[in-house]
Amino acid sequence: MALFVVLLLVAGCGGSSASSSSSGSASRQRAERRARAAAARPDVFVFRHLYSLPAPLRDPAFAALGGSRFVLAGGLSAADVSTDEVDIADLHRVVRSGTLPAAQHDAQGAGLPSGAYVFGGGNASEYDHIYKINAASATASTAGRLPTVASDVAVTQVGSTAYVVGGYDGTRWLNTVVAWSPGHGARVVGHLPLGLRYAAVTPGPIGQLVVIGGTTPSGGASRSVFIFNPATGHSRVLATLRRPVTHAGAVTVGNFAYLIGGRSASSTGQTSSIWSINTATGKLRAAGHLPAATSDAAVLRVGNAVIVAGGQTSRGVTLAEVGRLIPAP
């Protein structure tokens, strides 16, 4: 009976007290998560050669296929010509090759639970198609449309949704973030503070996106690192890079986004640098180097591996090398 009275008194004191306690607990949990993320240390990576592609390639669309496989679709050849080639590869070799419906570059890809998809791109003009890659035949079929034609896009995925960030519609730099998932139409879920082409994007904390660098409407490269929240459509500045970067790649490992390669606004301003960005605090750390200053490479997580494939050097050489970034001992 006494226990019942105590419980009744607690309940009577109330809703506001329980709500406050619950809110305080949630706040403490968020603070503890931020503290753990801030205390963690990023990896420093070294590059290990795996194999070579059938031909040099830069600026392909790329996506993980599950297991140890990934796809490279389209891109530019060593002769600076768009290609229609589709390569299905793993950590040891290219296992199958096929073709897109037409040659293109400046697209990007996402690996979703239902498969790999390629978004937009261009050749003589910009495209609005969304292709699904058939991994068994290394071919592609139309799976949807973007709200507008768009090349030079950045793409990442969170769960079963792909996010297409920025791009170029043939006239304007785009500042949109477009969400798409199979069976649903593409929709704009927010805007960045400015239009960006060739940004790097990677998943951030709790379903958010980390958008790094890119080419701005003035033609310069950006130093900004944004966190974008698809749930609210809002973005904020997380960090400022030491130097402007565009045409780079990015992956997320644990609490860190890693910016890999890229270049300045100059077509010969490539860098070999790898930087870690703490997604809780925005703190930057040097995290290794590529074997050569490289932009426009395919950079992606394949299982637990971080793969870097192809790209272009500061001497204008298009690369065929596929390598893996390994945490330094």
Steps between C-alpha positions, in 0.01 A plus 500: 500500500783742587665423169174578319476837679858588408436413135178700505680803643772475237240481224310792651809718503501427161502522139741791493747332733503175298529691175781711640681188621457332163617812318798533733591135446483542121716812522756317713507212252558740210775674694661166583490396131661829399765459768582145384519615139722792594733275700545246219809525284489471120698252295806599300494315168761352270429399140542143376482412129244230413482478116440706185178573312470391135568863399579831672188669637400816683174651617292179491181444695566240768310305763534198726306189396515305824756252620837595353370623162456845354413660167666770290273648233586749227769763553775646286774308320866591470404681177252713700204335326183380674471123532198269525695224678364332812748302709393268781801450725604360836813534711701279262399579142234622258268202478258617229466786250201636309360830379263782587231598248730785393839649587500753785704649783442738796239264650512341844373183659353354819482147631156436652361176647318441170811550286733761353370810323654777285363855512515761225821577314565645159685489173386746233228608744386431856278201587219442750495120496543265793643167386494172689807283442445133425803342667450167321527652151685828575224695325262776607130577470298810586363493857382861539558866422653792687294819540730668246794409280819499706865420445794555739290363788609348830306200630490298820255266668345468844306177545276445198514863384748662262576871527611698195685817602554804280601469135453698180196518272678647199440858615500515879698361790249301707471538878236230541508178699278244327380181672408188303419141586373220275126521442482866598546818298805719548429802720692804620544476879707812555754748370863576571606862560653510149511301180774235484642282225745213558456503878580193710219359713490218753262385777522696824367444851142379558382501140660829403733579209850649499556719191864594439651756262387523140510762224302816575310723253800735489710215361710470813530199729326497838657458844168435673388176664124494552279270703162461330200354683246346259235490774499879535644610164752715684879516476772645719873549469687221679857596408720704271767319297861616507487543122220514243424159346281375217482177295587301818360180649373430850407203717378462857670264744367508855472857626716644222451616146815461291571739214717326242693674223335765285638822359482877516308706245794441265480189282863430595457570872459140617588390853600166650379597848252304709326691780277377780209712618345422837126506426421594861745788543620592150864454604736437206802270506746388233420133430750383239578538129422339167802382299447791257307825501162386362156642429183347346563151638233253607516499881265269689447258786477138388416304812775602742736602221560854372562481125658763274476430126619699200519881502720766346841633608630858491686409179173414328560125514186289536555205732397135480618403847266352762625513858388461855557738793628308803522648853865553582630281786 
